[in-house]
Amino acid sequence: MAHLTRYERQKRDEIANIMNYSFQGIISVNRKGIITLTNTCCHTYMKDRKTSLAGEHISDFFPDIDFDSVIRDKQKILSEVCRFGGKQVLVNCVSVAGDSEEFGCVLTFQGTEQIQAEEGKLRKRMHSDGFTAKYDFSHILYRDSCMEAVISQAVKYSYSDSNILIHGETGTGKELFAQSIHNSSRRRKGPFVAINCAALPENLLESELFGYAEGAFTGASKGGKMGFFEIAHRGTIFLDEIGDISPKLQSRLLRVIQEREIIRLGNDTVIPIDVRVICATNRDLKKEVARGNFREDLLYRLDELELNLPPLRKRKQDILYLADRMVLFEHERTGSRLEAISQEGRELLMRYGWPGNVREMRNFCERICILCEKTRAGAEDVLQALPGEWDQGETADSPHADGGFGRACFPAPGSHVPASAADRHGLRLEDAQRQAVEDALELCGYHRGRTAAYLGIDKSTLWRKMKKYGIEG
C-alpha cells in the first residue's frame, strides 16, 4: 500500500510539473462544471486574483462556452475566441472519457498576442530560409579563355571572407557570380540575400536594409521588422547597383561594414551581425568618387577584392557557343522548329555588339525561336530578331530603294583615296556600285559601321551588298 501510494504521488507530481511548464493555460472541469485543476499559466492571466480557481464554476470565467454540450454530447470546441482575465484568448475544449464524476472536460487556451508573435517568428524564419543561392560555378556557360581566368579568380575569392566588388556591364551575370562565390564559401549553409539598390527609393531602401522598430514611422508593421542585414547573418548579402545609393545611405552603410553591427530605425539597440558583403555595379566608381557622387572610404571598404566581368563582345568564342546552347534549350523547352543558325546568320552574330550581353543573347534566342518557322535560321531571320541593330530593308519611298546609295560615294575633294567608281568610264552601274563599296571600305579602314555612315546607308544594306558582290572584309 505504501509503495502504491508513493507511486501515485510521483505520477501526480509528474503530471503537475508537465502542466505547470506548459505555455498554454490548462483547466480541468468535472461533470458539474466545477474547476478541479489549473496550471500556473492560468494565474498569469488572473494577476488580480490571489486565490486558486479550483472550486469555482467554469462558466464564471468562460460564459460564452456551452460546457454542457461538451460534457454530455461529447462535442468539441476548437479555436474559439474568448476573453479571460481581460485578455483575448483562443480556446480549445474537449470532453474526457470516464465514469467518474471527476471526469468532465479539459480546456486549453493561449493568448492571441502570443500566437501572433509566434506566427511572426515563423514567417521570419520561413522568409529567411527562402534566401538561398541557386547557382554555382557549374551553371556558368563559357568556352572563351578570358572567362576561364575570371572564374578561376572568383573561386579563389570564395575561400576568403573579404568583401567583393563586381564590375560588369548589364547582363554579364554579376548575381550569378555572386551566388556561385557564396555556394563555394564556408557560408554556403547560411542565407544569401540579394537586393537591387536602384529599385527602391532611399527611405524604403534604408528600412529594408537595416530594419525598423515598432512605431518608427507611419505605416510601420506592428512589432517592427528585420532588415536584410539581420536576415543575412552568418551568410552573404548581395547589393546590386551599389553606385545608385544616396550619400546619406552611403554613410550609414560604411559604419555597418566597419563595425559589423546595425541599429534598427527608431531603436537604440545595437545588433551585431556576421555578414559578407558582395556588391555589383556597371559604373566606374572611381570616376564617381572624383565627381563627388560616391564616398571614397566606402569604395575602399567594398573593393577589398575586385572582380571584372568581360562583356560578351570580348568573349568571341562564347557568342556562337551560347547561341547554340540557348537555341537548343528553347527548341526542347517550347518545341519550336528552329534547331540551328546558318553560317551567314552566325557571321552576323559575331559582328553584333551585344550591348545587353548574355541577357540579350538569351532574349534573342527566345525571340528567333518564336519568329523563325524553319529548322535552320538564315541571315534574314537573324536580322528580324535583332530589330534594334539591323534595319529590315527599304520601302518604296526610301532613297535606297533603287539599290543606290543615300549620299555621293565620292571622297571629299583633295583627299588622297583610291580612284572613285564614278570616275571609271565604261563600267556598268553594278560594277560602279561594287567598286564604290570597295573604295569606301578601304577609305574607312574596313570598319563596316563607318563605311555605312560614309555611304549614307544602313549596315544591313552594306552587308547585303558586300554579300551580293562577293566582297570580303
Secondary structure as a PSIPRED ss2 file (coil, helix, strand):
# PSIPRED VFORMAT (PSIPRED V4.0)

   1 M C   1.000  0.000  0.000
   2 A H   0.000  1.000  0.000
   3 H H   0.000  1.000  0.000
   4 L H   0.000  1.000  0.000
   5 T H   0.000  1.000  0.000
   6 R H   0.000  1.000  0.000
   7 Y H   0.000  1.000  0.000
   8 E H   0.000  1.000  0.000
   9 R H   0.000  1.000  0.000
  10 Q H   0.000  1.000  0.000
  11 K H   0.000  1.000  0.000
  12 R H   0.000  1.000  0.000
  13 D H   0.000  1.000  0.000
  14 E H   0.000  1.000  0.000
  15 I H   0.000  1.000  0.000
  16 A H   0.000  1.000  0.000
  17 N H   0.000  1.000  0.000
  18 I H   0.000  1.000  0.000
  19 M H   0.000  1.000  0.000
  20 N H   0.000  1.000  0.000
  21 Y C   1.000  0.000  0.000
  22 S C   1.000  0.000  0.000
  23 F C   1.000  0.000  0.000
  24 Q C   1.000  0.000  0.000
  25 G E   0.000  0.000  1.000
  26 I E   0.000  0.000  1.000
  27 I E   0.000  0.000  1.000
  28 S E   0.000  0.000  1.000
  29 V E   0.000  0.000  1.000
  30 N C   1.000  0.000  0.000
  31 R C   1.000  0.000  0.000
  32 K C   1.000  0.000  0.000
  33 G C   1.000  0.000  0.000
  34 I E   0.000  0.000  1.000
  35 I E   0.000  0.000  1.000
  36 T E   0.000  0.000  1.000
  37 L E   0.000  0.000  1.000
  38 T E   0.000  0.000  1.000
  39 N C   1.000  0.000  0.000
  40 T H   0.000  1.000  0.000
  41 C H   0.000  1.000  0.000
  42 C H   0.000  1.000  0.000
  43 H H   0.000  1.000  0.000
  44 T H   0.000  1.000  0.000
  45 Y H   0.000  1.000  0.000
  46 M C   1.000  0.000  0.000
  47 K C   1.000  0.000  0.000
  48 D C   1.000  0.000  0.000
  49 R C   1.000  0.000  0.000
  50 K C   1.000  0.000  0.000
  51 T C   1.000  0.000  0.000
  52 S C   1.000  0.000  0.000
  53 L C   1.000  0.000  0.000
  54 A C   1.000  0.000  0.000
  55 G C   1.000  0.000  0.000
  56 E C   1.000  0.000  0.000
  57 H E   0.000  0.000  1.000
  58 I H   0.000  1.000  0.000
  59 S H   0.000  1.000  0.000
  60 D H   0.000  1.000  0.000
  61 F C   1.000  0.000  0.000
  62 F C   1.000  0.000  0.000
  63 P C   1.000  0.000  0.000
  64 D C   1.000  0.000  0.000
  65 I C   1.000  0.000  0.000
  66 D C   1.000  0.000  0.000
  67 F H   0.000  1.000  0.000
  68 D H   0.000  1.000  0.000
  69 S H   0.000  1.000  0.000
  70 V H   0.000  1.000  0.000
  71 I H   0.000  1.000  0.000
  72 R H   0.000  1.000  0.000
  73 D H   0.000  1.000  0.000
  74 K C   1.000  0.000  0.000
  75 Q C   1.000  0.000  0.000
  76 K C   1.000  0.000  0.000
  77 I E   0.000  0.000  1.000
  78 L E   0.000  0.000  1.000
  79 S E   0.000  0.000  1.000
  80 E E   0.000  0.000  1.000
  81 V E   0.000  0.000  1.000
  82 C E   0.000  0.000  1.000
  83 R E   0.000  0.000  1.000
  84 F E   0.000  0.000  1.000
  85 G C   1.000  0.000  0.000
  86 G C   1.000  0.000  0.000
  87 K E   0.000  0.000  1.000
  88 Q E   0.000  0.000  1.000
  89 V E   0.000  0.000  1.000
  90 L E   0.000  0.000  1.000
  91 V E   0.000  0.000  1.000
  92 N E   0.000  0.000  1.000
  93 C E   0.000  0.000  1.000
  94 V E   0.000  0.000  1.000
  95 S E   0.000  0.000  1.000
  96 V C   1.000  0.000  0.000
  97 A C   1.000  0.000  0.000
  98 G C   1.000  0.000  0.000
  99 D C   1.000  0.000  0.000
 100 S C   1.000  0.000  0.000
 101 E C   1.000  0.000  0.000
 102 E C   1.000  0.000  0.000
 103 F C   1.000  0.000  0.000
 104 G C   1.000  0.000  0.000
 105 C E   0.000  0.000  1.000
 106 V E   0.000  0.000  1.000
 107 L E   0.000  0.000  1.000
 108 T E   0.000  0.000  1.000
 109 F E   0.000  0.000  1.000
 110 Q E   0.000  0.000  1.000
 111 G E   0.000  0.000  1.000
 112 T H   0.000  1.000  0.000
 113 E H   0.000  1.000  0.000
 114 Q H   0.000  1.000  0.000
 115 I H   0.000  1.000  0.000
 116 Q H   0.000  1.000  0.000
 117 A H   0.000  1.000  0.000
 118 E H   0.000  1.000  0.000
 119 E H   0.000  1.000  0.000
 120 G H   0.000  1.000  0.000
 121 K H   0.000  1.000  0.000
 122 L H   0.000  1.000  0.000
 123 R H   0.000  1.000  0.000
 124 K H   0.000  1.000  0.000
 125 R H   0.000  1.000  0.000
 126 M H   0.000  1.000  0.000
 127 H H   0.000  1.000  0.000
 128 S H   0.000  1.000  0.000
 129 D H   0.000  1.000  0.000
 130 G C   1.000  0.000  0.000
 131 F C   1.000  0.000  0.000
 132 T C   1.000  0.000  0.000
 133 A C   1.000  0.000  0.000
 134 K C   1.000  0.000  0.000
 135 Y C   1.000  0.000  0.000
 136 D C   1.000  0.000  0.000
 137 F H   0.000  1.000  0.000
 138 S H   0.000  1.000  0.000
 139 H H   0.000  1.000  0.000
 140 I C   1.000  0.000  0.000
 141 L C   1.000  0.000  0.000
 142 Y C   1.000  0.000  0.000
 143 R C   1.000  0.000  0.000
 144 D C   1.000  0.000  0.000
 145 S H   0.000  1.000  0.000
 146 C H   0.000  1.000  0.000
 147 M H   0.000  1.000  0.000
 148 E H   0.000  1.000  0.000
 149 A H   0.000  1.000  0.000
 150 V H   0.000  1.000  0.000
 151 I H   0.000  1.000  0.000
 152 S H   0.000  1.000  0.000
 153 Q H   0.000  1.000  0.000
 154 A H   0.000  1.000  0.000
 155 V H   0.000  1.000  0.000
 156 K H   0.000  1.000  0.000
 157 Y H   0.000  1.000  0.000
 158 S H   0.000  1.000  0.000
 159 Y C   1.000  0.000  0.000
 160 S C   1.000  0.000  0.000
 161 D C   1.000  0.000  0.000
 162 S C   1.000  0.000  0.000
 163 N C   1.000  0.000  0.000
 164 I E   0.000  0.000  1.000
 165 L E   0.000  0.000  1.000
 166 I E   0.000  0.000  1.000
 167 H E   0.000  0.000  1.000
 168 G C   1.000  0.000  0.000
 169 E C   1.000  0.000  0.000
 170 T C   1.000  0.000  0.000
 171 G C   1.000  0.000  0.000
 172 T C   1.000  0.000  0.000
 173 G C   1.000  0.000  0.000
 174 K H   0.000  1.000  0.000
 175 E H   0.000  1.000  0.000
 176 L H   0.000  1.000  0.000
 177 F H   0.000  1.000  0.000
 178 A H   0.000  1.000  0.000
 179 Q H   0.000  1.000  0.000
 180 S H   0.000  1.000  0.000
 181 I H   0.000  1.000  0.000
 182 H H   0.000  1.000  0.000
 183 N H   0.000  1.000  0.000
 184 S C   1.000  0.000  0.000
 185 S C   1.000  0.000  0.000
 186 R C   1.000  0.000  0.000
 187 R C   1.000  0.000  0.000
 188 R C   1.000  0.000  0.000
 189 K C   1.000  0.000  0.000
 190 G C   1.000  0.000  0.000
 191 P C   1.000  0.000  0.000
 192 F E   0.000  0.000  1.000
 193 V E   0.000  0.000  1.000
 194 A E   0.000  0.000  1.000
 195 I E   0.000  0.000  1.000
 196 N E   0.000  0.000  1.000
 197 C C   1.000  0.000  0.000
 198 A C   1.000  0.000  0.000
 199 A C   1.000  0.000  0.000
 200 L C   1.000  0.000  0.000
 201 P C   1.000  0.000  0.000
 202 E H   0.000  1.000  0.000
 203 N H   0.000  1.000  0.000
 204 L H   0.000  1.000  0.000
 205 L H   0.000  1.000  0.000
 206 E H   0.000  1.000  0.000
 207 S H   0.000  1.000  0.000
 208 E H   0.000  1.000  0.000
 209 L H   0.000  1.000  0.000
 210 F H   0.000  1.000  0.000
 211 G C   1.000  0.000  0.000
 212 Y E   0.000  0.000  1.000
 213 A C   1.000  0.000  0.000
 214 E C   1.000  0.000  0.000
 215 G C   1.000  0.000  0.000
 216 A C   1.000  0.000  0.000
 217 F C   1.000  0.000  0.000
 218 T C   1.000  0.000  0.000
 219 G C   1.000  0.000  0.000
 220 A C   1.000  0.000  0.000
 221 S C   1.000  0.000  0.000
 222 K C   1.000  0.000  0.000
 223 G C   1.000  0.000  0.000
 224 G C   1.000  0.000  0.000
 225 K E   0.000  0.000  1.000
 226 M C   1.000  0.000  0.000
 227 G C   1.000  0.000  0.000
 228 F H   0.000  1.000  0.000
 229 F H   0.000  1.000  0.000
 230 E H   0.000  1.000  0.000
 231 I H   0.000  1.000  0.000
 232 A C   1.000  0.000  0.000
 233 H C   1.000  0.000  0.000
 234 R C   1.000  0.000  0.000
 235 G E   0.000  0.000  1.000
 236 T E   0.000  0.000  1.000
 237 I E   0.000  0.000  1.000
 238 F E   0.000  0.000  1.000
 239 L E   0.000  0.000  1.000
 240 D E   0.000  0.000  1.000
 241 E C   1.000  0.000  0.000
 242 I H   0.000  1.000  0.000
 243 G H   0.000  1.000  0.000
 244 D H   0.000  1.000  0.000
 245 I C   1.000  0.000  0.000
 246 S C   1.000  0.000  0.000
 247 P H   0.000  1.000  0.000
 248 K H   0.000  1.000  0.000
 249 L H   0.000  1.000  0.000
 250 Q H   0.000  1.000  0.000
 251 S H   0.000  1.000  0.000
 252 R H   0.000  1.000  0.000
 253 L H   0.000  1.000  0.000
 254 L H   0.000  1.000  0.000
 255 R H   0.000  1.000  0.000
 256 V H   0.000  1.000  0.000
 257 I H   0.000  1.000  0.000
 258 Q H   0.000  1.000  0.000
 259 E H   0.000  1.000  0.000
 260 R C   1.000  0.000  0.000
 261 E E   0.000  0.000  1.000
 262 I E   0.000  0.000  1.000
 263 I E   0.000  0.000  1.000
 264 R C   1.000  0.000  0.000
 265 L E   0.000  0.000  1.000
 266 G C   1.000  0.000  0.000
 267 N C   1.000  0.000  0.000
 268 D C   1.000  0.000  0.000
 269 T C   1.000  0.000  0.000
 270 V E   0.000  0.000  1.000
 271 I E   0.000  0.000  1.000
 272 P E   0.000  0.000  1.000
 273 I C   1.000  0.000  0.000
 274 D C   1.000  0.000  0.000
 275 V E   0.000  0.000  1.000
 276 R E   0.000  0.000  1.000
 277 V E   0.000  0.000  1.000
 278 I E   0.000  0.000  1.000
 279 C E   0.000  0.000  1.000
 280 A E   0.000  0.000  1.000
 281 T E   0.000  0.000  1.000
 282 N C   1.000  0.000  0.000
 283 R C   1.000  0.000  0.000
 284 D C   1.000  0.000  0.000
 285 L H   0.000  1.000  0.000
 286 K H   0.000  1.000  0.000
 287 K H   0.000  1.000  0.000
 288 E H   0.000  1.000  0.000
 289 V H   0.000  1.000  0.000
 290 A H   0.000  1.000  0.000
 291 R C   1.000  0.000  0.000
 292 G C   1.000  0.000  0.000
 293 N C   1.000  0.000  0.000
 294 F C   1.000  0.000  0.000
 295 R C   1.000  0.000  0.000
 296 E H   0.000  1.000  0.000
 297 D H   0.000  1.000  0.000
 298 L H   0.000  1.000  0.000
 299 L H   0.000  1.000  0.000
 300 Y H   0.000  1.000  0.000
 301 R H   0.000  1.000  0.000
 302 L H   0.000  1.000  0.000
 303 D C   1.000  0.000  0.000
 304 E C   1.000  0.000  0.000
 305 L E   0.000  0.000  1.000
 306 E E   0.000  0.000  1.000
 307 L E   0.000  0.000  1.000
 308 N E   0.000  0.000  1.000
 309 L C   1.000  0.000  0.000
 310 P C   1.000  0.000  0.000
 311 P C   1.000  0.000  0.000
 312 L H   0.000  1.000  0.000
 313 R H   0.000  1.000  0.000
 314 K H   0.000  1.000  0.000
 315 R C   1.000  0.000  0.000
 316 K H   0.000  1.000  0.000
 317 Q H   0.000  1.000  0.000
 318 D H   0.000  1.000  0.000
 319 I H   0.000  1.000  0.000
 320 L H   0.000  1.000  0.000
 321 Y H   0.000  1.000  0.000
 322 L H   0.000  1.000  0.000
 323 A H   0.000  1.000  0.000
 324 D H   0.000  1.000  0.000
 325 R H   0.000  1.000  0.000
 326 M H   0.000  1.000  0.000
 327 V H   0.000  1.000  0.000
 328 L H   0.000  1.000  0.000
 329 F H   0.000  1.000  0.000
 330 E H   0.000  1.000  0.000
 331 H H   0.000  1.000  0.000
 332 E H   0.000  1.000  0.000
 333 R H   0.000  1.000  0.000
 334 T H   0.000  1.000  0.000
 335 G C   1.000  0.000  0.000
 336 S C   1.000  0.000  0.000
 337 R C   1.000  0.000  0.000
 338 L C   1.000  0.000  0.000
 339 E C   1.000  0.000  0.000
 340 A E   0.000  0.000  1.000
 341 I E   0.000  0.000  1.000
 342 S C   1.000  0.000  0.000
 343 Q H   0.000  1.000  0.000
 344 E H   0.000  1.000  0.000
 345 G H   0.000  1.000  0.000
 346 R H   0.000  1.000  0.000
 347 E H   0.000  1.000  0.000
 348 L H   0.000  1.000  0.000
 349 L H   0.000  1.000  0.000
 350 M H   0.000  1.000  0.000
 351 R H   0.000  1.000  0.000
 352 Y C   1.000  0.000  0.000
 353 G C   1.000  0.000  0.000
 354 W C   1.000  0.000  0.000
 355 P C   1.000  0.000  0.000
 356 G C   1.000  0.000  0.000
 357 N H   0.000  1.000  0.000
 358 V H   0.000  1.000  0.000
 359 R H   0.000  1.000  0.000
 360 E H   0.000  1.000  0.000
 361 M H   0.000  1.000  0.000
 362 R H   0.000  1.000  0.000
 363 N H   0.000  1.000  0.000
 364 F H   0.000  1.000  0.000
 365 C H   0.000  1.000  0.000
 366 E H   0.000  1.000  0.000
 367 R H   0.000  1.000  0.000
 368 I H   0.000  1.000  0.000
 369 C H   0.000  1.000  0.000
 370 I H   0.000  1.000  0.000
 371 L H   0.000  1.000  0.000
 372 C C   1.000  0.000  0.000
 373 E C   1.000  0.000  0.000
 374 K C   1.000  0.000  0.000
 375 T C   1.000  0.000  0.000
 376 R E   0.000  0.000  1.000
 377 A E   0.000  0.000  1.000
 378 G C   1.000  0.000  0.000
 379 A H   0.000  1.000  0.000
 380 E H   0.000  1.000  0.000
 381 D H   0.000  1.000  0.000
 382 V H   0.000  1.000  0.000
 383 L H   0.000  1.000  0.000
 384 Q H   0.000  1.000  0.000
 385 A H   0.000  1.000  0.000
 386 L C   1.000  0.000  0.000
 387 P C   1.000  0.000  0.000
 388 G C   1.000  0.000  0.000
 389 E C   1.000  0.000  0.000
 390 W C   1.000  0.000  0.000
 391 D C   1.000  0.000  0.000
 392 Q C   1.000  0.000  0.000
 393 G C   1.000  0.000  0.000
 394 E C   1.000  0.000  0.000
 395 T C   1.000  0.000  0.000
 396 A C   1.000  0.000  0.000
 397 D C   1.000  0.000  0.000
 398 S C   1.000  0.000  0.000
 399 P C   1.000  0.000  0.000
 400 H C   1.000  0.000  0.000
 401 A C   1.000  0.000  0.000
 402 D C   1.000  0.000  0.000
 403 G C   1.000  0.000  0.000
 404 G C   1.000  0.000  0.000
 405 F C   1.000  0.000  0.000
 406 G C   1.000  0.000  0.000
 407 R C   1.000  0.000  0.000
 408 A C   1.000  0.000  0.000
 409 C C   1.000  0.000  0.000
 410 F C   1.000  0.000  0.000
 411 P C   1.000  0.000  0.000
 412 A C   1.000  0.000  0.000
 413 P C   1.000  0.000  0.000
 414 G C   1.000  0.000  0.000
 415 S C   1.000  0.000  0.000
 416 H C   1.000  0.000  0.000
 417 V C   1.000  0.000  0.000
 418 P C   1.000  0.000  0.000
 419 A C   1.000  0.000  0.000
 420 S C   1.000  0.000  0.000
 421 A H   0.000  1.000  0.000
 422 A H   0.000  1.000  0.000
 423 D H   0.000  1.000  0.000
 424 R C   1.000  0.000  0.000
 425 H C   1.000  0.000  0.000
 426 G C   1.000  0.000  0.000
 427 L C   1.000  0.000  0.000
 428 R C   1.000  0.000  0.000
 429 L H   0.000  1.000  0.000
 430 E H   0.000  1.000  0.000
 431 D H   0.000  1.000  0.000
 432 A H   0.000  1.000  0.000
 433 Q H   0.000  1.000  0.000
 434 R H   0.000  1.000  0.000
 435 Q H   0.000  1.000  0.000
 436 A H   0.000  1.000  0.000
 437 V H   0.000  1.000  0.000
 438 E H   0.000  1.000  0.000
 439 D H   0.000  1.000  0.000
 440 A H   0.000  1.000  0.000
 441 L H   0.000  1.000  0.000
 442 E H   0.000  1.000  0.000
 443 L H   0.000  1.000  0.000
 444 C C   1.000  0.000  0.000
 445 G C   1.000  0.000  0.000
 446 Y C   1.000  0.000  0.000
 447 H C   1.000  0.000  0.000
 448 R H   0.000  1.000  0.000
 449 G H   0.000  1.000  0.000
 450 R H   0.000  1.000  0.000
 451 T H   0.000  1.000  0.000
 452 A H   0.000  1.000  0.000
 453 A H   0.000  1.000  0.000
 454 Y H   0.000  1.000  0.000
 455 L H   0.000  1.000  0.000
 456 G C   1.000  0.000  0.000
 457 I C   1.000  0.000  0.000
 458 D C   1.000  0.000  0.000
 459 K H   0.000  1.000  0.000
 460 S H   0.000  1.000  0.000
 461 T H   0.000  1.000  0.000
 462 L H   0.000  1.000  0.000
 463 W H   0.000  1.000  0.000
 464 R H   0.000  1.000  0.000
 465 K H   0.000  1.000  0.000
 466 M H   0.000  1.000  0.000
 467 K H   0.000  1.000  0.000
 468 K H   0.000  1.000  0.000
 469 Y H   0.000  1.000  0.000
 470 G C   1.000  0.000  0.000
 471 I C   1.000  0.000  0.000
 472 E C   1.000  0.000  0.000
 473 G C   1.000  0.000  0.000
